[in-house]
């Protein structure tokens, strides 16, 4: 599905089958993005041109109650060759309303200050748009109203500067925060990639080799 000038551009089932066949014949590159080189045969170029002109192109995959939205970028090369790259997706859970998928109780994550010291907050759950923190001793420890000058330390990665505002207090131990959008693109990209990796590990049935 692609959006161009606020209008939805849909491909029909036959076009989707055609695109799937072209992707099945390609190999992905060995990097963080899934990159496919597609060569249009006679009669197929119109579909590729249509996708390549879209301002906002997304590949949507639904697995049970999981909804994955892959940002897609199409680039045209010489001789009607197209390169199609898929970035790590935004992951949602379906239900009464669509909400961001949350990674729960991951002890490999920690919250640190600018000096790298571990703060007395534990991550209860994490999504691309929010984080819940908890403390073990609410009598002697307090959670901040806003998240400023703190970092999320992911396993085997550089720490990510995060900022956010308190949404609500879940209980005396736990507070939910919305993550600010003023961070740089690399922070959001690293967080999205990490969540996608964890989602694949926790829900292998919702992933194929192509999306790992």
C-alpha positions, -999 to +999 in steps of 0.1 A: +000+000+000+013+034-008+001+070-001+007+097-027-006+132-021-029+119+007-045+094-016-043+056-011-026+037-039-036+001-038-024-029-058-048-056-067-044-093-059-029-101-093-003-073-090+006-085-055+011-121-067+033-107-095+054-087-071+057-117-048+070-139-076+096-113-086+108-110-049+109-148-046+135-149-074+158-124-058+184-126-030+187-101-002+218-081+006+239-089+038+231-057+058+205-044+082+180-036+054+164-062+032+175-052-003+161-068-035+171-062-071+141-066-093+142-068-131+109-061-148+098-083-176+077-071-205+043-060-191+056-058-155+073-023-157+040-004-152+036-019-117+072-012-108+070+024-121+037+029-101+054+017-069+085+037-076+066+070-079+048+066-045+057+092-019+051+068+010+053+031+003+048+004+029+046-034+030+021-045+056+021-081+070-005-095+094+003-126+115-025-134+140-029-104+162+005-089+150+006-061+125+040-053+109+045-022+087+077-022+067+088+011+052+098+004+016+120+024-007+121+018-045+149+031-067+152+028-104+185+019-120+196+013-156+177-009-180+144-009-160+161-025-130+146-016-096+161-018-062+136-024-034+147-020+002+128-029+034+136-013+067+128-027+101+091-025+107+069-008+131+051-035+151+016-033+164-009-056+182-045-057+170-075-058+192-102-032+201-076-007+188-042-009+172-014-004+197+024-006+195+038-040+204+056-040+237+087-059+247+082-071+283+105-079+312+138-079+293+165-079+320+192-073+293+182-037+291+191-010+317+187+027+323+220+046+328+230+083+333+254+103+312+284+088+331+272+053+324+261+045+360+231+022+362+201+040+377+177+023+401+150+020+374+141-013+357+124-016+323+090-032+326+082-029+289+093-011+259+078-001+225+088+023+198+066+050+213+068+044+250+085+028+280+074+017+315+099+019+343+096+004+378+114+007+411+117-020+438+117+003+468+091+030+464+096+042+500+131+053+493+132+057+456+112+078+432+106+078+395+111+111+376+082+131+362+100+135+329+128+115+313+158+138+306+195+132+303+191+095+307+200+066+284+186+032+274+214+007+273+206-021+249+226-054+250+257-053+228+249-018+214+256+018+221+233+034+246+204+055+233+195+089+246+158+089+255+134+116+266+098+114+275+069+126+296+049+107+322+016+093+309+003+077+340+012+059+372+004+022+368+010+014+405+033+025+433+062+007+417+056+015+380+052+046+357+045+047+320+062+073+298+057+084+262+090+086+243+098+120+228+100+124+190+128+150+191+155+123+191+176+118+160+167+092+133+195+069+143+181+065+178+146+056+165+162+033+139+183+014+165+153+010+187+131-002+159+158-027+148+162-040+184+124-045+188+122-063+155+150-086+165+133-094+198+099-099+182+114-124+158+130-143+187+098-143+207+074-150+178+093-171+152+060-183+137+053-147+126+086-145+106+101-162+076+138-164+068+132-134+045+123-111+075+150-122+100 
